[in-house]
Amino acid sequence: MAKEYYIGKLVCSKAGRDKGKYYIVTDILEDSRYVYVVDGIYRPLEKPKKKKIKHLMFTNINLRDINKDQIVDKFNNPTIKKFIQSHQFDKEV
């Protein structure tokens, strides 16, 4: 998949200590097995978390399309959860 497809996607962690937490994808590594994710609170843009793609559930929500700007740290967990509740939240195939 194209790198641009992943950037800005809202994802949910399926594995690890952070299982169930929501993140925003900010970058994908060259080998396409890992992405960098942020949540705006514990993982700001300056300190993204490296996560395996297979440990993430991708949603059909792309915050880059909605925000029309670069991803900012204002999208913290409470804001993301409120956003999910007000929009359709489906797992992509």
Secondary structure per residue as TSV (DSSP state, phi and psi in degrees):
chain	resnum	aa	ss	phi	psi
A	1	M	-	360.0	155.2
A	2	A	-	-72.1	146.5
A	3	K	H	-58.6	-37.3
A	4	E	H	-65.0	-23.9
A	5	Y	H	-63.9	-38.6
A	6	Y	H	-81.8	-32.7
A	7	I	T	-62.8	125.3
A	8	G	T	91.4	-5.6
A	9	K	E	-69.3	141.4
A	10	L	E	-87.6	125.9
A	11	V	E	-128.3	158.9
A	12	C	E	-122.8	134.4
A	13	S	E	-73.5	130.1
A	14	K	-	-99.0	-13.6
A	15	A	S	-147.6	156.8
A	16	G	S	98.5	-177.9
A	17	R	T	-64.9	-22.3
A	18	D	T	-96.5	20.0
A	19	K	T	-54.1	130.2
A	20	G	T	91.3	-7.6
A	21	K	-	-84.2	148.2
A	22	Y	E	-99.7	141.9
A	23	Y	E	-137.9	168.2
A	24	I	E	-117.7	131.4
A	25	V	E	-76.7	127.8
A	26	T	E	-109.8	-23.6
A	27	D	E	-161.6	157.9
A	28	I	E	-124.2	140.1
A	29	L	-	-79.1	162.5
A	30	E	T	-59.1	-36.3
A	31	D	T	-78.6	-4.2
A	32	S	S	63.2	16.4
A	33	R	S	-100.7	-17.9
A	34	Y	E	-125.5	150.7
A	35	V	E	-131.8	160.9
A	36	Y	E	-101.9	133.6
A	37	V	E	-127.7	152.5
A	38	V	E	-133.1	155.7
A	39	D	-	-123.5	-6.2
A	40	G	S	86.6	-13.0
A	41	I	S	-112.9	-73.0
A	42	Y	S	-84.8	-23.3
A	43	R	S	-126.0	83.8
A	44	P	-	-75.4	174.6
A	45	L	T	-57.8	-31.8
A	46	E	T	-74.5	-15.4
A	47	K	S	-139.7	65.7
A	48	P	-	-71.1	157.4
A	49	K	E	-97.2	135.9
A	50	K	E	-88.9	124.9
A	51	K	E	-138.0	140.7
A	52	K	E	-70.7	140.1
A	53	I	G	-61.4	-37.4
A	54	K	G	-67.5	-14.2
A	55	H	G	-96.0	12.0
A	56	L	E	-122.9	143.2
A	57	M	E	-102.6	116.2
A	58	F	E	-83.9	140.5
A	59	T	E	-102.8	174.8
A	60	N	E	-89.8	11.6
A	61	I	E	-98.3	124.7
A	62	N	E	-119.3	109.3
A	63	L	H	-68.7	-21.6
A	64	R	H	-66.4	-37.8
A	65	D	H	-66.3	-35.8
A	66	I	H	-80.2	-44.2
A	67	N	H	-77.0	-31.1
A	68	K	-	62.6	4.0
A	69	D	S	-121.8	179.2
A	70	Q	-	-67.7	155.3
A	71	I	-	-64.3	132.1
A	72	V	-	-121.9	161.9
A	73	D	T	-72.3	-2.7
A	74	K	T	-69.6	-17.0
A	75	F	-	-82.4	78.2
A	76	N	-	-91.4	174.8
A	77	N	H	-54.8	-47.9
A	78	P	H	-60.5	-37.5
A	79	T	H	-67.2	-42.3
A	80	I	H	-62.5	-45.6
A	81	K	H	-62.8	-41.2
A	82	K	H	-64.0	-39.9
A	83	F	H	-62.5	-44.2
A	84	I	H	-62.7	-41.2
A	85	Q	H	-65.5	-30.3
A	86	S	H	-91.2	-4.9
A	87	H	S	-127.6	165.3
A	88	Q	-	-69.8	135.0
A	89	F	-	-123.7	96.0
A	90	D	-	-120.2	145.3
A	91	K	B	-76.4	136.9
A	92	E	-	-80.4	152.2
A	93	V	-	-88.2	360.0
